[in-house]
Amino acid sequence: MKKLLFGIIVINLTFVSAHALTLEEKITKAHQEYAKRDAGYKSSYLPRPGKTRGDDYRNCIDKKYYRSKDPHDFCAWHAGIGKYQ
């Protein structure tokens, strides 16, 4: 029984790590969500390294996650603060 459980865990970990997204892929996914923000989509792919929403906003600006979008609008949406369009 323990061997079976161990095997299942190893297979799951292998599957998860093989399908982990790169940072660039996460940014692309976030931009897809951003395009649907009017439908209520929230940012779920970008890292949230800060302790506060303000930290997440500043990190988004610093790392240029906004790409070609308006920096304030995209990062405010990502952090879930203020008004965004």
N, C-alpha and C positions, 0 to 999 in steps of 0.2 A: 504494500500500500504506500509506504514512504517513497519507494522508487517511482511509482506511478505519479504521485504528487510532485516529486522533484522533476520528473520529465515534463509534466504539464507546465510547471513554472518556467523551465528552461525554454520550452517552445514559445511560450507567451512573451518572454523577455526578448527572444530573438526576433519574433514578429514585430514587436513594438519598436525595437531599436532599428530595424531595417526600414521602417516606415516613418521615422522621425523626420520632421521638416527642418530644413536649413533656415537660417535667419532670413535669407532672401525670399524663400518660399512663404515664410510667415508674414513678411511685409506684403507680399503679393496678395495673400489671403486677406489680410487686414484691409487692403485697398478694395478688394471685392466687397467686403462687409461695409466699408465706408460708402461705397456707391449705393448701398441699400439702406443707408441710415434713416431715410424718410419712412421706411417700413419698420423701423424700430431696432435695426441691427446694432449691436454693441461690439466694441473691439474685444476679440477673444484670442487673437493669435500673438499679439506683440508682447514682449516681456514687460513685466511690471516690477522692476527692481527696487522701487522706492517704498517708503513706509506710508507715504501720503499720495493723494492724487496730484498734488503739485510736483512732487518728485517725478511721477510718471510723465507729467506734461513736459517738464524740463528735460528729462531723458529722451523723450520723443524728439524734441527740438534739437538737442545736442547730437543725437544719432542720425538725424535727418530722415526719420522714418516716413515723413510726409511726401518724399520724392518731389513730384511736380505740383502737388496740391498746395493750397494755402497753408502755411505752417501752423498758424494759430488755430484755424478751423479744424484741421485734421488732428492735431495733438490735443485740442480741447475735447474733441469727440472721443479720442482714444482714452484720455484720462477721465472722461465723464464729468467734466467741469464746465461751467459757464455756458454761454450760448454758442452754438455752432449752426451753420446753415444747412 
